[in-house]
Amino acid sequence: MTLRSLRTSVSIVAAAVLLLVAPVRELSAQGDQVTWGVHVVLAPTWFDPAESSGIITPYMIYYALHDALAKPMPGQLLAPSLAESWTVSKDSLTYEFVLRSGARFHNGEPVTAEDVKFSFDRYRGAAARTLKERVAAVEIVDPARVRFRLKQPWPDFLTFYTTATGAGWIVPKKYVEKVGEDGFKKAPVGAGPYKFVSATSGVDLVLEAFDQYWRKRPSVRRLVFKVIPDESTRLAALKRGEVDIVYSIRGALAEELRRTPGLQLKPTVLHGTFWVYFPEQWDTKSPWHNIKLRQAVSLAFDRNAINQAETLGFSRIPNSIVPDIFDFFWKPPAAQYDPAKAKRLLAEAGYPNGLDAGEYFCDVAYANVAEAVQNYLQAVGIRTTLRPLERAAFFSGYSEKKFKNLIQAASGAFGNAATRLEAFVAAGGAYVYGSYPDIDGLFREQAAELDRKRREAILNRIQQLVHERTIYAPIWQLGFLNGVGPRVEESSLGAIPGFAYSGPYEDVKLKN
């Protein structure tokens, strides 16, 4: 064989090898695994959008496992997703969605209008009554089009349906009917970028890339959400490389994270507002019926000091349960820290020697915040016993109206001022223990008001009344501090404005 023919043969073999290797190289470019250290125990109820609880935590999973007709995305407050488009009739009574061609569930079945109607009909989570009272019918026009007819014009239909609730997150009708409600939680099937592999209670959730996801093929092959409730243990796991991203690192540990070479501190200001609630304020026999006592609580704790100590100053103090980045937010007077006035109000309320206020309920993930507030209350004479609960149990008890005395709660749910007021202020809301007739009347009025300026004025008035009556003692709008390890090129933290967690997950990337 001549040198020329040998070179030719080698070139042919090399070309053939490259053709064989190319697909393998493409697959290997999809990183093997990203592991999150998660700050809460993952509850199976969060695997099913039908049980959305009006808080942001389940969306940590929804954005990976499921998909919605439309949802918040980077650069878009409401991005077309499983619906490629929608139209609204001139009388604002009809919304018609056109489904995206080629969108499929993880079991290979296409996403159809029948699944959209089924997902709406079975929705039983937060604001389900509000949605269903206003929707006259859901009509299947054809397999790719679904029509919602409203009983009367409702300017917030899209906000409630697609973002503030889980009703617009679509599940497969045939599969759910086949396996049943409990079976679906054990092995959920969605239409999101990742499919379910396994879940071990109190340990982890494992998901694998769904390469047929309509938006893009995920960059990372496998996602693992590892439950690590203890904050110092989460940080240690990040330092050792056992996890790649950790949620919720605060105080001195956050400072340590920021100083550690190779690690990044990633703060995000959320939609998440925190507050102290007085669930017995409508009971004339309760001490909390006296507004002076509620005002004393609000004056007793130093929000700015807690912010600096726990979230390094990244949290904001809007003095409202409505986030300052929400549409229709009303800016109240600045929060005050005045322990002397708090003591005076406590005496005027009939408790010159202080008050044994009973249990102070909170989500265990934010027991440190509750402890700080509790210490300030103790200093002015309001004595409490802390009662921290796992997040799923806490919000279950909160919504079932089981708590008394004081409740420290929060919500980072998507929406606007009206959706936040619906869940936490207006009669019938998921977490409303009592309400005021004038506020309820104003809330009904704004829900049907199509003129934006008039509607804004009504929503502002409601927020003003909530403030004046001290229905809540707001704490802060959370600066959520997370940590990212050296293997991660793109964490997707903060990519969706106001969202607490990584997202979209299909955009998460490892280096090289």
C-alpha positions in Angstrom: 0.0 0.0 0.0 1.3 3.4 -0.9 1.7 6.2 1.6 -1.1 8.2 -0.2 -3.5 5.2 -0.1 -2.6 4.6 3.6 -3.4 8.2 4.4 -6.7 7.9 2.5 -7.6 4.8 4.4 -6.8 6.4 7.7 -8.9 9.4 6.8 -11.8 7.2 5.9 -11.6 5.3 9.2 -11.2 8.6 11.2 -14.3 10.0 9.5 -16.2 6.9 10.3 -15.1 7.0 13.9 -16.1 10.7 14.2 -19.6 9.9 12.8 -20.0 7.2 15.5 -18.6 9.3 18.3 -20.6 12.5 17.5 -23.9 11.5 19.0 -22.1 10.2 22.1 -20.3 13.5 22.5 -23.7 15.3 22.3 -25.1 13.1 25.0 -22.0 13.5 27.3 -22.4 17.3 27.0 -25.5 16.8 29.1 -24.0 17.0 32.6 -24.6 14.0 34.8 -26.3 15.5 37.9 -27.0 18.6 40.0 -27.9 18.2 43.6 -29.7 20.7 45.7 -29.6 20.9 49.5 -33.2 21.7 50.3 -34.2 23.4 53.5 -37.6 21.8 54.0 -39.0 18.2 54.1 -40.6 17.5 50.7 -44.2 16.5 51.0 -45.9 14.3 48.4 -48.8 16.8 48.3 -46.4 19.1 46.5 -46.1 16.6 43.6 -49.7 17.3 42.5 -50.7 20.8 41.2 -54.3 20.1 42.2 -53.4 20.6 45.8 -51.4 23.8 45.4 -51.5 25.5 48.8 -51.1 29.1 47.9 -47.4 29.2 48.9 -44.4 29.1 46.6 -42.7 25.9 47.9 -44.5 23.5 45.6 -43.3 25.4 42.6 -39.8 24.3 43.5 -41.1 20.9 42.1 -43.7 22.1 39.6 -41.1 23.9 37.5 -39.2 20.7 37.1 -41.9 18.0 36.9 -44.9 19.8 35.5 -45.8 22.5 33.0 -48.6 25.1 32.8 -50.5 26.7 30.0 -48.6 29.9 30.9 -46.2 30.7 33.7 -43.7 33.3 34.8 -40.4 32.9 33.0 -37.2 35.0 32.6 -38.1 38.3 31.1 -41.8 37.5 31.0 -44.4 37.8 33.8 -46.6 35.4 31.9 -44.9 33.4 29.1 -46.8 31.1 26.7 -45.9 27.5 27.7 -48.3 24.5 27.0 -50.5 27.1 25.4 -48.8 28.8 22.5 -51.4 31.6 22.5 -54.7 32.8 23.9 -57.4 35.3 23.0 -59.9 37.2 25.1 -63.3 38.2 23.7 -64.4 41.8 23.5 -66.8 41.4 26.4 -64.0 39.8 28.5 -66.2 36.8 29.2 -64.4 34.2 27.0 -60.7 33.1 27.1 -59.6 30.6 24.4 -56.3 28.8 24.6 -54.5 27.2 21.7 -52.3 24.3 22.8 -48.8 23.9 21.7 -48.3 21.3 18.9 -46.0 18.5 20.0 -46.2 19.0 23.8 -46.2 15.7 25.5 -46.5 14.1 28.9 -43.6 12.0 30.2 -45.6 8.8 29.3 -45.6 9.9 25.7 -49.3 11.0 25.5 -50.0 14.4 23.9 -51.2 17.3 26.0 -54.8 17.9 24.9 -57.8 20.1 25.7 -59.3 17.2 27.6 -56.3 17.3 30.0 -56.7 21.0 30.5 -60.4 20.7 31.4 -59.7 17.7 33.7 -56.9 19.6 35.5 -59.2 22.5 36.2 -62.1 20.4 37.3 -60.0 18.4 39.8 -58.3 21.4 41.2 -58.9 21.7 44.9 -56.1 23.9 46.2 -55.9 27.5 47.3 -58.5 29.8 45.7 -60.3 26.9 44.1 -63.7 28.3 45.2 -62.8 31.7 43.9 -61.9 30.3 40.5 -64.9 27.9 40.2 -67.5 30.4 41.4 -66.5 32.7 38.5 -66.1 30.2 35.7 -69.3 29.3 34.0 -67.9 26.5 31.8 -64.8 24.9 30.4 -65.4 23.8 26.8 -63.3 21.5 24.6 -63.4 23.2 21.2 -61.1 20.5 19.6 -58.1 18.5 20.9 -55.9 21.6 20.6 -58.2 24.3 21.8 -60.0 24.9 25.1 -62.4 27.7 26.0 -63.2 29.2 29.4 -66.5 31.1 29.7 -66.8 33.4 32.8 -70.0 34.3 34.5 -69.0 38.0 34.5 -65.9 40.0 33.5 -63.0 39.2 35.8 -59.8 41.1 35.2 -57.8 38.7 37.4 -58.8 35.5 35.7 -55.4 34.9 34.0 -53.6 35.8 37.2 -55.6 33.4 39.4 -55.7 30.6 36.8 -52.1 30.6 35.5 -49.9 31.9 38.4 -51.6 32.3 41.8 -53.0 28.8 41.8 -52.0 25.4 40.4 -55.2 25.1 38.3 -53.4 25.9 35.1 -50.6 23.3 35.6 -51.7 20.4 33.5 -51.7 16.7 34.4 -52.6 13.7 32.2 -56.3 12.7 32.6 -56.0 9.1 31.5 -53.0 8.4 33.7 -54.5 10.0 36.8 -57.8 8.0 36.3 -55.8 4.8 35.8 -53.6 5.1 38.9 -55.8 7.1 41.2 -55.1 10.1 43.4 -52.7 8.3 45.8 -51.0 6.5 42.9 -50.4 9.8 41.2 -48.6 11.2 44.2 -46.4 8.1 44.4 -45.5 8.2 40.7 -46.4 11.6 39.2 -46.4 12.1 35.5 -46.1 15.6 34.2 -45.3 17.6 31.0 -42.2 19.4 32.4 -38.5 19.2 31.6 -37.9 16.4 34.1 -39.6 13.2 34.8 -40.1 11.4 38.1 -37.6 8.7 39.1 -38.0 8.2 42.9 -38.9 9.9 46.1 -37.8 8.7 49.6 -39.7 10.4 52.4 -37.6 12.8 54.3 -34.5 12.0 52.2 -34.6 13.0 48.6 -36.5 13.4 45.3 -34.8 12.2 42.1 -35.8 13.4 38.6 -34.4 12.6 35.1 -34.3 14.8 32.0 -37.3 14.5 29.6 -35.5 14.9 26.3 -38.8 15.6 24.4 -39.6 18.7 26.4 -41.0 21.2 24.0 -39.0 24.2 25.1 -35.5 22.7 25.0 -33.6 19.6 25.9 -32.4 20.0 29.5 -28.7 20.6 30.0 -28.4 18.4 33.0 -29.3 14.7 33.0 -30.4 14.2 36.6 -31.7 16.5 39.3 -31.6 15.4 43.0 -33.3 17.4 45.8 -31.7 16.3 49.0 -33.5 17.1 52.2 -31.1 18.8 54.7 -33.2 20.7 57.2 -30.3 21.8 59.3 -28.6 25.0 58.0 -25.1 24.3 59.1 -25.3 20.7 57.7 -26.4 22.2 54.3 -23.5 24.5 54.2 -21.0 21.7 55.2 -22.5 19.5 52.4 -21.9 22.4 49.9 -18.3 22.9 51.1 -17.6 19.1 50.7 -19.1 19.0 47.2 -21.9 16.6 48.3 -24.4 19.1 46.9 -24.1 21.8 44.2 -26.7 24.3 45.3 -28.2 25.0 48.8 -31.3 27.0 49.7 -31.6 29.3 52.6 -28.4 30.0 54.4 -28.6 32.9 56.9 -26.7 35.0 59.4 -23.2 34.0 60.4 -23.4 31.0 58.1 -24.2 33.2 55.1 -21.2 35.3 55.9 -19.0 32.2 56.1 -20.4 31.1 52.7 -19.6 34.5 51.2 -16.0 34.2 52.4 -15.4 30.6 51.2 -13.3 30.4 48.0 -15.1 28.6 45.2 -18.6 29.2 46.6 -21.0 31.9 45.6 -23.7 33.6 47.8 -26.8 34.2 45.6 -29.3 36.5 47.3 -32.8 37.0 45.7 -35.5 39.3 47.0 -38.7 37.3 46.7 -42.4 37.8 46.5 -42.2 36.3 50.0 -43.6 38.5 52.7 -43.5 37.4 56.4 -45.9 38.5 59.2 -47.3 37.8 62.6 -51.0 37.1 62.5 -53.6 37.4 65.2 -56.2 34.8 64.4 -58.4 35.5 67.4 -58.8 39.3 66.8 -62.4 38.8 65.9 -63.2 37.1 69.2 -64.4 39.7 71.7 -63.3 37.5 74.6 -59.7 37.3 73.3 -57.0 39.8 74.4 -56.1 40.1 70.6 -59.5 41.8 70.0 -57.9 44.9 71.4 -56.1 46.7 68.6 -53.7 48.3 71.1 -52.3 44.9 71.9 -51.8 44.1 68.2 -50.1 47.5 67.7 -47.8 46.7 70.7 -46.6 43.6 69.0 -45.9 45.5 65.7 -43.9 48.1 67.6 -42.0 45.7 69.8 -39.5 44.1 67.3 -36.7 45.7 65.4 -37.2 44.5 61.7 -34.0 46.2 60.5 -31.9 44.5 63.2 -33.3 41.1 62.4 -32.7 41.8 58.7 -29.1 42.6 59.2 -28.5 39.6 61.6 -30.4 37.0 59.6 -30.3 38.0 55.9 -27.3 40.4 55.8 -29.5 43.3 55.0 -30.9 41.8 51.8 -34.5 41.6 52.9 -36.8 44.6 52.4 -39.2 46.1 54.9 -42.3 47.2 53.0 -44.5 46.9 56.2 -47.1 45.0 54.3 -48.2 41.4 53.5 -48.3 42.5 49.9 -44.8 42.5 48.2 -43.7 45.9 47.0 -43.0 44.4 43.5 -46.7 43.3 43.1 -49.1 45.1 40.8 -51.5 47.3 42.9 -49.1 47.5 45.9 -50.0 50.3 48.3 -47.1 51.8 50.2 -47.9 52.1 53.9 -46.1 54.2 56.5 -42.7 52.9 57.4 -42.5 50.3 60.1 -41.5 51.5 63.6 -39.5 50.0 66.4 -40.6 51.6 69.6 -40.5 49.3 72.7 -41.4 52.1 75.1 -44.6 52.8 73.2 -45.3 49.1 72.9 -45.1 48.8 76.7 -47.4 51.8 77.1 -50.0 50.3 74.7 -49.8 47.0 76.5 -50.6 48.8 79.8 -53.5 50.7 78.1 -54.8 47.3 76.8 -55.1 46.2 80.4 -51.8 44.3 80.8 -49.4 46.6 82.8 -47.5 43.5 84.0 -47.3 41.9 80.6 -49.2 39.1 79.0 -48.8 35.3 78.8 -49.7 35.1 75.1 -49.6 31.3 74.7 -48.2 29.5 71.7 -46.4 31.2 68.8 -46.8 28.9 65.7 -44.2 29.0 62.9 -42.7 27.0 60.0 -39.6 25.3 61.5 -37.5 26.5 58.5 -37.9 30.0 59.9 -37.9 29.3 63.6 -34.8 31.5 63.9 -36.9 34.5 62.7 -39.6 33.5 65.2 -37.0 33.3 68.0 -35.8 36.8 67.2 -39.3 38.2 67.3 -40.1 36.2 70.4 -37.2 37.7 72.2 -38.3 41.2 71.4 -41.8 40.5 72.5 -40.5 39.1 75.8 -38.5 42.3 76.4 -41.8 44.3 76.4 -43.7 41.8 78.5 -45.4 39.6 75.9 -44.5 36.0 76.8 -44.9 33.2 74.2 -44.0 29.6 73.7 -42.6 28.8 70.3 -44.3 26.0 68.4 -42.3 25.2 65.2 -43.8 22.7 62.7 -42.6 21.1 59.4 -43.7 23.3 56.5 -46.4 20.9 55.1 -47.9 20.3 58.6 -47.7 24.0 59.4 -49.6 25.2 56.4 -52.1 22.4 56.7 -52.8 23.4 60.3 -52.9 27.1 59.3 -55.4 26.6 56.5 -57.5 24.3 58.6 -57.8 27.1 61.2 -56.3 25.0 64.0 -53.9 27.6 65.4 -54.6 30.2 68.1 -52.7 33.1 69.8 -49.9 34.1 67.3 -49.0 32.7 63.9 -45.8 33.6 62.1 -46.5 32.9 58.4 -45.4 33.8 54.9 -46.3 33.6 51.3 -44.0 33.8 48.2 -46.8 32.9 45.8 -47.0 34.5 42.4 -49.8 37.0 41.7 -50.7 40.6 42.5 -52.2 42.5 45.5 -55.7 41.0 44.8 -54.4 37.4 44.9 -52.6 38.0 48.2 -55.6 39.7 49.7 -57.9 36.9 48.5 -55.8 34.2 50.3 -55.0 36.1 53.6 -57.6 38.9 54.1 -61.0 38.4 52.3 -63.7 36.1 53.7 -63.3 32.6 52.5 -59.6 32.9 51.8 -57.4 29.8 52.5 -55.7 31.3 55.5 -58.4 33.8 56.7 -59.7 33.2 60.3 -62.0 36.2 60.2 -62.8 39.2 58.1 -64.4 42.6 58.1 -67.6 43.3 56.1 -66.4 46.6 54.6 -63.2 45.0 53.4 -65.1 42.0 52.0 -67.4 44.4 50.1 -64.5 46.3 48.7 -62.8 43.1 47.6 -66.0 42.0 45.7 -66.2 45.4 44.1 -62.6 45.4 42.8 -63.0 41.8 41.4 -65.5 43.1 38.8 -64.0 46.5 38.1 -62.5 46.7 34.6 -61.2 50.3 34.9 -57.6 49.9 36.1 -57.4 53.2 38.0 -60.6 52.6 39.9 -59.6 49.1 40.7 -56.2 50.2 41.9 -57.9 52.8 44.2 -60.1 50.1 45.7 -57.2 47.7 46.3 -55.2 50.5 47.8 -58.0 51.3 50.2 -58.2 47.6 51.3 -54.5 47.5 52.0 -54.8 50.8 53.9 -57.6 49.3 56.1 -55.5 46.2 56.7 -52.7 48.4 57.9 -54.9 50.7 60.1 -56.6 47.8 61.8 -53.3 45.9 62.4 -54.8 42.7 61.1 -51.1 41.7 60.6 -47.8 42.8 62.0 -45.6 42.5 58.9 -42.0 41.4 59.4 -40.2 41.7 56.0 -40.0 40.8 52.4 -37.5 38.0 52.4 -34.0 38.3 50.9 -33.5 34.6 50.2 -29.8 33.7 50.5 -28.6 30.6 48.6 -25.2 29.1 47.9 -23.8 27.8 44.7 -20.8 25.4 44.4 -17.9 25.4 41.9 -19.3 22.8 39.5 -22.3 25.0 38.5 -22.1 27.4 35.5 -25.8 28.4 35.6 -27.9 27.9 38.7 -31.0 29.7 37.4 -31.4 31.3 40.8 -33.1 34.7 40.4 -33.7 34.1 36.7 -37.5 34.4 37.2 -38.1 37.7 39.1 -39.3 37.2 42.6 -39.1 33.4 42.4 -37.5 31.7 45.4 -35.8 28.7 43.7 -33.8 27.7 40.6 -35.9 28.0 37.5 -36.3 27.2 34.7 -34.5 23.9 35.5 -33.8 23.1 31.9 -31.5 26.1 31.9 -29.4 24.9 34.8 -25.8 24.0 33.5 -22.6 22.5 34.8 -19.2 23.8 33.8 -17.5 22.2 30.8 
